[in-house]
Amino acid sequence: MRPKPSSVDAYLKDFSGEVRKALDSIRATIREALPDGEETISYGIPVYKINGTYAIYFAGFKSHVSVYPIPPGSESFLKKIEPYQHGKGTLRFSLVKPLPLALIASVAKNGRKAARARTTKPKR
């Protein structure tokens, strides 16, 4: 069992090859989609936070990469992510196919909306 990383750079350092390339692409995509996101580590994996709460996590594995959680979205959005759903809240992307970076950007942006909704108190 490896120690928990202290930063996203430390997390990424443990990966090489196609997994590292995919993780770097996901990181760059999220950074562009969420320029206001705070990049940190939570539960041992990279997370981008908005208003102090999670918007999107990502992680690397031997034969795939994943993004969590699946945020709410339009019917069209939910149809687009359907082929990548793995379990209740995970999107899994194979390393043998090109990453759907535009879709990952949409997941990040929908995650931002969900994070803001969780942290914005309704006015009375």
ROLUM-530726 format. One line per 10 residues: their letters; for each residue x, y, z of N, C-alpha, C. Coordinates in Angstrom, 2 decimals, m for minus. Layout:
// ROLUM-530726
a = X Y Z X Y Z X Y Z | ...
// end
This chain:
// ROLUM-530726
mrpkpssvda = 0.84 m1.18 0.00 0.00 0.00 0.00 0.89 1.25 0.00 | 0.66 2.13 m0.94 1.50 3.33 m1.02 0.96 4.42 m0.09 | 1.84 5.30 0.37 1.39 6.38 1.26 0.51 7.38 0.51 | m0.36 8.06 1.24 m1.23 9.05 0.63 m0.39 10.22 0.14 | m0.62 10.66 m1.09 0.15 11.78 m1.63 m0.25 13.09 m0.96 | 0.69 14.01 m0.91 0.44 15.32 m0.29 m0.03 16.36 m1.31 | 0.10 16.05 m2.59 m0.30 17.00 m3.65 m0.67 16.21 m4.90 | m1.27 16.91 m5.85 m1.62 16.25 m7.10 m0.34 15.87 m7.85 | 0.66 16.72 m7.81 1.94 16.37 m8.45 2.51 15.08 m7.85 | 2.45 14.95 m6.54 2.95 13.74 m5.87 2.12 12.53 m6.28
ylkdfsgevr = 0.81 12.70 m6.42 m0.06 11.61 m6.86 0.33 11.16 m8.27 | 0.48 12.11 m9.18 0.79 11.80 m10.57 2.16 11.16 m10.74 | 3.08 11.49 m9.86 4.45 10.97 m9.93 4.49 9.43 m9.89 | 3.48 8.82 m9.29 3.44 7.36 m9.17 2.97 6.65 m10.43 | 2.63 7.41 m11.47 2.11 6.82 m12.70 3.05 7.08 m13.86 | 3.00 6.19 m14.85 3.80 6.36 m16.07 3.00 5.87 m17.26 | 3.58 5.99 m18.42 2.97 5.47 m19.64 1.62 6.07 m19.96 | 0.73 5.22 m20.46 m0.59 5.66 m20.90 m1.45 6.17 m19.75 | m1.29 5.59 m18.57 m2.08 6.07 m17.42 m1.68 7.50 m17.10 | m0.39 7.77 m17.05 0.08 9.12 m16.74 m0.36 10.12 m17.81
kaldsirati = m0.27 9.71 m19.06 m0.68 10.58 m20.17 m2.17 10.92 m20.03 | m2.99 9.92 m19.73 m4.43 10.15 m19.57 m4.71 11.06 m18.37 | m4.03 10.82 m17.26 m4.23 11.65 m16.07 m3.81 13.09 m16.32 | m2.72 13.29 m17.02 m2.27 14.64 m17.35 m3.31 15.35 m18.23 | m3.90 14.62 m19.18 m4.92 15.20 m20.06 m6.17 15.56 m19.27 | m6.57 14.69 m18.36 m7.75 14.97 m17.53 m7.49 16.19 m16.65 | m6.31 16.24 m16.04 m5.97 17.38 m15.18 m6.02 18.69 m15.96 | m5.42 18.71 m17.14 m5.42 19.93 m17.96 m6.84 20.31 m18.37 | m7.65 19.34 m18.69 m9.04 19.60 m19.08 m9.82 20.19 m17.93 | m9.65 19.62 m16.74 m10.37 20.14 m15.57 m9.88 21.54 m15.22
realpdgeet = m8.58 21.75 m15.27 m8.04 23.08 m14.97 m8.62 24.14 m15.90 | m8.77 23.79 m17.16 m9.33 24.73 m18.13 m10.83 24.95 m17.87 | m11.54 23.87 m17.54 m12.98 23.97 m17.30 m13.32 24.66 m15.99 | m12.43 24.52 m15.00 m12.66 25.08 m13.67 m11.48 25.95 m13.24 | m11.27 27.08 m13.91 m10.13 27.92 m13.54 m10.22 28.44 m12.11 | m11.43 28.43 m11.56 m11.63 28.87 m10.18 m11.57 27.71 m9.18 | m11.27 26.52 m9.66 m11.23 25.34 m8.80 m9.96 25.28 m7.96 | m10.11 24.80 m6.75 m8.97 24.57 m5.85 m8.53 23.12 m6.02 | m7.30 22.93 m6.47 m6.76 21.59 m6.69 m6.13 21.08 m5.39 | m6.56 19.90 m4.95 m6.01 19.33 m3.73 m6.16 17.81 m3.77
isygipvyki = m5.84 17.17 m2.67 m6.00 15.72 m2.53 m7.04 15.46 m1.46 | m7.94 14.53 m1.74 m8.93 14.10 m0.77 m9.18 12.61 m1.02 | m9.30 11.85 0.04 m9.45 10.39 m0.08 m8.29 9.78 m0.88 | m7.14 10.44 m0.87 m5.95 9.91 m1.54 m5.89 10.14 m3.03 | m6.85 10.88 m3.60 m6.86 11.15 m5.04 m7.10 12.64 m5.31 | m6.77 13.11 m6.52 m6.98 14.51 m6.85 m8.45 14.91 m6.86 | m8.71 16.11 m6.37 m10.06 16.67 m6.37 m9.95 18.15 m6.68 | m10.96 18.66 m7.34 m11.10 20.10 m7.55 m12.31 20.54 m6.76 | m12.10 21.56 m5.93 m13.15 22.06 m5.06 m13.59 23.45 m5.50 | m14.88 23.70 m5.29 m15.48 25.01 m5.52 m16.16 25.39 m4.21
ngtyaiyfag = m15.89 26.58 m3.72 m16.47 27.03 m2.45 m16.18 26.04 m1.32 | m15.02 25.39 m1.38 m14.62 24.48 m0.31 m15.23 23.10 m0.36 | m16.01 22.79 m1.39 m16.60 21.46 m1.51 m16.26 20.85 m2.87 | m16.30 19.54 m2.95 m15.86 18.84 m4.16 m16.73 19.19 m5.37 | m16.06 19.27 m6.52 m16.74 19.40 m7.80 m16.47 18.15 m8.64 | m15.19 17.70 m8.65 m14.82 16.53 m9.45 m13.53 15.92 m8.91 | m13.50 14.61 m8.86 m12.31 13.83 m8.50 m11.85 13.09 m9.76 | m10.58 12.71 m9.80 m10.12 11.80 m10.84 m9.05 10.89 m10.28 | m8.89 9.71 m10.91 m7.94 8.73 m10.40 m7.45 7.83 m11.53 | m6.26 7.27 m11.33 m5.67 6.37 m12.31 m5.57 4.96 m11.77
fkshvsvypi = m5.70 4.00 m12.68 m5.60 2.59 m12.35 m4.78 1.90 m13.45 | m4.53 0.64 m13.30 m3.67 m0.09 m14.23 m4.15 m0.02 m15.68 | m5.46 m0.20 m15.89 m5.95 m0.25 m17.27 m7.04 0.78 m17.59 | m7.27 1.72 m16.68 m8.27 2.75 m16.95 m8.04 3.96 m16.05 | m8.81 5.02 m16.32 m8.86 6.20 m15.45 m10.32 6.45 m15.15 | m10.57 7.10 m14.01 m11.95 7.35 m13.61 m12.14 8.78 m13.15 | m13.39 9.22 m13.24 m13.82 10.53 m12.79 m15.03 10.30 m11.89 | m15.09 11.05 m10.80 m16.17 10.91 m9.82 m16.63 12.27 m9.35 | m17.73 12.43 m8.73 m18.94 11.64 m8.91 m19.63 12.09 m10.18 | m20.68 11.40 m10.56 m21.46 11.81 m11.71 m22.41 12.91 m11.24
ppgsesflkk = m22.23 14.12 m11.76 m23.10 15.22 m11.32 m24.44 15.18 m12.04 | m25.42 15.87 m11.49 m26.69 15.96 m12.21 m26.49 16.73 m13.51 | m27.38 16.52 m14.45 m27.29 17.23 m15.71 m28.53 17.01 m16.55 | m28.53 17.58 m17.72 m29.66 17.46 m18.64 m29.78 16.03 m19.15 | m30.90 15.74 m19.76 m31.11 14.40 m20.33 m30.05 14.11 m21.39 | m29.72 15.12 m22.18 m28.69 14.98 m23.21 m27.33 14.64 m22.59 | m26.97 15.35 m21.51 m25.72 15.09 m20.80 m25.69 13.66 m20.27 | m26.77 13.25 m19.64 m26.83 11.90 m19.06 m26.71 10.82 m20.13 | m27.25 11.08 m21.32 m27.13 10.12 m22.42 m25.67 10.01 m22.88 | m24.98 11.15 m22.91 m23.59 11.16 m23.37 m22.66 10.42 m22.42
iepyqhgkgt = m22.94 10.48 m21.12 m22.04 9.81 m20.17 m22.38 8.34 m19.96 | m23.55 7.93 m20.41 m24.02 6.56 m20.18 m23.01 5.47 m20.56 | m22.34 5.55 m21.72 m21.41 4.48 m22.08 m20.21 4.34 m21.12 | m19.96 5.37 m20.34 m18.80 5.37 m19.46 m19.15 5.07 m18.00 | m20.44 4.95 m17.70 m20.84 4.72 m16.31 m20.38 3.35 m15.83 | m19.85 3.36 m14.64 m19.39 2.13 m14.01 m19.77 2.25 m12.53 | m20.80 1.56 m12.14 m21.27 1.72 m10.78 m22.15 2.94 m10.67 | m22.54 3.24 m9.46 m23.50 4.31 m9.22 m22.97 5.71 m9.52 | m21.72 6.01 m9.18 m21.23 7.37 m9.31 m19.92 7.53 m10.04 | m19.52 6.55 m10.83 m18.21 6.57 m11.46 m18.30 6.56 m12.97
lrfslvkplp = m17.44 7.36 m13.59 m17.24 7.28 m15.03 m15.87 6.67 m15.25 | m15.81 5.60 m16.02 m14.56 4.88 m16.26 m14.20 5.00 m17.74 | m12.93 5.36 m17.98 m12.45 5.55 m19.34 m11.30 4.59 m19.61 | m11.43 3.82 m20.69 m10.41 2.87 m21.09 m9.18 3.61 m21.62 | m8.05 2.99 m21.48 m6.81 3.58 m21.99 m6.57 3.25 m23.46 | m7.39 2.37 m24.03 m7.19 1.97 m25.42 m8.00 2.83 m26.40 | m8.84 3.71 m25.87 m9.63 4.62 m26.71 m9.27 6.05 m26.34 | m9.42 6.98 m27.28 m9.16 8.39 m26.95 m10.11 8.86 m25.85 | m9.57 9.67 m24.95 m10.40 10.21 m23.87 m11.40 11.22 m24.43 | m12.65 11.18 m23.97 m13.64 12.18 m24.40 m13.47 13.45 m23.56
laliasvakn = m12.45 14.23 m23.88 m12.09 15.38 m23.05 m13.18 16.44 m22.99 | m13.93 16.64 m24.08 m15.03 17.60 m24.04 m16.10 17.13 m23.06 | m16.33 15.83 m23.02 m17.30 15.28 m22.07 m16.80 15.44 m20.63 | m15.53 15.21 m20.41 m14.95 15.37 m19.07 m15.05 16.84 m18.64 | m14.86 17.77 m19.57 m15.03 19.19 m19.25 m16.47 19.47 m18.85 | m17.42 18.86 m19.53 m18.84 19.02 m19.17 m19.13 18.46 m17.78 | m18.53 17.32 m17.47 m18.69 16.73 m16.14 m18.16 17.70 m15.08 | m16.99 18.28 m15.35 m16.40 19.24 m14.41 m17.30 20.46 m14.22 | m17.82 20.99 m15.30 m18.68 22.17 m15.22 m19.99 21.86 m14.49 | m20.56 20.69 m14.75 m21.77 20.29 m14.02 m21.44 20.04 m12.55
grkaarartt = m20.23 19.54 m12.28 m19.80 19.37 m10.90 m19.66 20.70 m10.19 | m19.20 21.73 m10.91 m19.11 23.08 m10.34 m20.50 23.57 m9.95 | m21.47 23.40 m10.84 m22.84 23.82 m10.53 m23.37 23.11 m9.30 | m23.11 21.81 m9.20 m23.59 21.04 m8.05 m22.90 21.49 m6.77 | m21.59 21.78 m6.85 m20.85 22.25 m5.67 m21.39 23.60 m5.21 | m21.62 24.48 m6.15 m22.17 25.79 m5.79 m23.55 25.66 m5.17 | m24.36 24.76 m5.70 m25.70 24.56 m5.14 m25.63 24.03 m3.71 | m24.64 23.18 m3.43 m24.49 22.62 m2.07 m24.02 23.68 m1.08 | m23.34 24.72 m1.56 m22.75 25.69 m0.65 m23.45 27.05 m0.64 | m24.43 27.20 m1.48 m25.16 28.46 m1.53 m26.47 28.30 m0.75
kpkr = m26.60 29.10 0.27 m27.81 29.03 1.09 m28.91 29.86 0.42 | m30.12 29.31 0.39 m31.22 30.09 m0.19 m31.51 31.34 0.64 | m31.85 32.42 m0.06 m32.18 33.67 0.63 m33.61 33.58 1.17 | m33.78 34.10 2.37 m35.13 34.06 2.98 m35.81 35.37 2.85
// end
